[in-house]
Every structure is written in structure tokens, then in C-alpha cells.
Amino acid sequence: MWVINLEGNRLTGTLPSGWNSTNQLNFVGLASNRFTGSLPSSWSNLPLSGGSIEYLSLGSNNLTGTLPSSWSSFDTLQFLSLDNNTLHGPLPITWSNMYNLEYGNLASNAFTGSAPSTWASWHQHSSVVRRKQQLPYGNITDPSMLPASLIVLDVSYNQLTGVLPANLPASLAVLNASNNQLNGTLPSKWASVAELRLDNNSLTGKLPSH
């Protein structure tokens, strides 16, 4: 099985941990349902079962718990959406191993702590030639339309704290970290981001001169 798309239904229950034995699973769309429970750590074995997961959409459910550090094995993942759930805890440092991640939406959860500095290394590992392009707003349903680099990251409406990291992935075009508890000054290197949203934080200091 290559594609499972059940988005926009009224499915309930927990996410099946047994899917770790599903072969050749590339596209999992389960957003906008009524799933509960935690993210199965066993899903980290999906790529090892013969498949190469590229698209994983679990937004707008009732999922709880923390982000599994074991999901760092998703090194073929390009699209990840976990927004509008009740996930909490820190952002895993090991997720920097998602070398091919292009779009990450973790908005509207209850994540805490600071953004790991290792996430800035996403752009350094992928062997795929990168190209910058503006992604469309709204839902992205075809992962083949995405460039092979991190372009969009949305961590808005969480409880992230700490200062802004000095470096970002060079390919990043859109960053939304609004409505958190971030502090400190604006790093000068962030001027390269085409769309930057940091409203409703606790930033201080002056605007970068360039």
C-alpha cells in the first residue's frame, strides 16, 4: 500500500501502533478526524519496513503526549503536519535527522522549552539539490510538488521559550513562531527569511541594520 488518505472524516480511536509493519507506505493523511491518544513511537520503523514515508498529516485531531524522539528515523519525510492537537513537551533535538523535511507545521499545540539549535542543521545534510520557491498557502496534498529542502516551518501558538537561534536553515523561506514566549533580540541572519512572523512574543532590542 502506497497511499492512505482518510482526511476530513469522523474517525475515532487511537493511531494503530501495528502500522510499523506496513510495507511501502509513502502517504498518510489522517488530518481533521477525532483521533485520540499519543503518537506511536513504533511508527519510527515505517521506513525500515520497505517503504519510504514522505507525507504524514495528523493535524486537527485530539492527539496528546509528546513528540517521539524515535521519529528522527523519518529521514525521507518531506511533509509533516501535527497542528491543532494537544501535544506538549519539548521539541526533540534528534528531529534534526529528518534531512529531507520541507514543510513542518507544529502550530496550536502546547510545546514548551526552546527551539533546538540543531534544527538549523537540516539544510546541511540532504544530498538532494535544493531550490527555493514559495509554497502555496492552505493544504498541500501532493508531496511531489514540494522542493527537497525545508521551506516552511510553523510553530506558532505554543509555549516555546528562550532566545531565537542565531542560524536558520539557508533554504527556509517562511517561519511562523508567533504567539509563544520567545525573548531576546532578532538575529541579523534572519533577514534572509522571506516571510517572518514573530508577533506576540517578548522580543527586545533593536531591529537588525541589514
Number of C-alpha atoms within 10 A of each C-alpha: 10 13 13 13 13 14 17 13 11 11 16 12 11 15 17 11 12 11 16 18 17 17 16 17 22 20 23 19 18 23 23 19 19 17 22 18 15 17 21 19 14 16 22 19 18 23 23 17 15 13 19 19 23 21 24 22 22 23 24 21 22 20 24 17 16 17 20 18 14 16 22 17 20 23 19 20 25 24 24 20 22 24 24 21 21 21 25 18 15 17 20 18 14 16 22 21 20 23 26 25 29 24 25 21 19 23 24 21 21 22 25 18 16 17 22 16 14 16 21 17 17 23 24 12 13 18 11 11 8 14 12 14 12 13 16 7 6 6 7 15 14 10 18 11 9 20 22 25 27 27 25 20 21 19 23 25 21 22 21 25 17 15 17 20 19 13 15 21 17 19 22 24 19 19 21 18 25 20 20 22 20 24 16 14 17 19 15 13 14 20 13 14 17 11 13 15 14 16 14 14 17 16 16 11 9 8 10 12 6 8
